[in-house]
């Protein structure tokens, strides 16, 4: 971004708020799986163990969350 940090702050704040609003639409399990896999790159196998799900179910959970974050029901 160009400009000073003061100019970037409103945009960064708006992005943070928008992301929080979108994450609120996800179930707790979707939110956890989406963040752990999408932002931290945790493998499905490890997330599955945390959520007591199969890796395949975890992949579906992340895919569903990603679709909802992208604006598709």
N, C-alpha and C positions, 0 to 999 in steps of 0.2 A: 504494500500500500504506500502511496505517496503522501507526503505531508507529515505533520507532527503527530505525536501520540495523542494529543488532545483532540485532533480531528478524527482519528481512528477510533477513539473510545465509543462514540455513539453507535457506529456500525458494529463494532465488536459486541457491545451490549445488546444490540438488536438481534444479532446472530445467536448469542447465548440464550436470550429469551425465547426466540423462535425454536431453537433446539429443545429447550426444556418443555415448551408447549407440545411439540411433537412427541417427545419421550413420554409425556403424561398420557398419551393415547394408547400406549402399549401396556400390556399386562406386566406385572412384576417379572415373570419368567422371561417374557419377550424382551423386556428392557435389559435384564441382566445378560441374556444371551447375546443380544445385539451389541451391547457395549463391550463385553468381554471378547467377542469374536471380531467385531468390526473395528473397534478402536485399539484393542490391545493384542489382537491376533492370536488369542488363545484357541487352541485346537478344539474342534467339536467334542472329541473324546473327553477332554478335561471339563468342559462345560457340562456335558452330559452327566458326568459323575457328580458335579455340584448340584445339579437339578434333579438327580435320580431319574434320568431319562436315557433312552438309547441315543447313540450318536445320530442315527437317522432322524429321530424325533427332534433332536436339537437342531439339525440342519434345517428341517421344516420350520421350526420356531424362528430361527434367524431369517430364513427366506420370507416368512410371513411378516416379520417385523420390518424387514427392509422394504417390502412392498408398501406397507402402511406408512413408513417414513417417506417414501417416494411419492405418496399421495394417492395410492391405489388401495381400495378397500380389500 
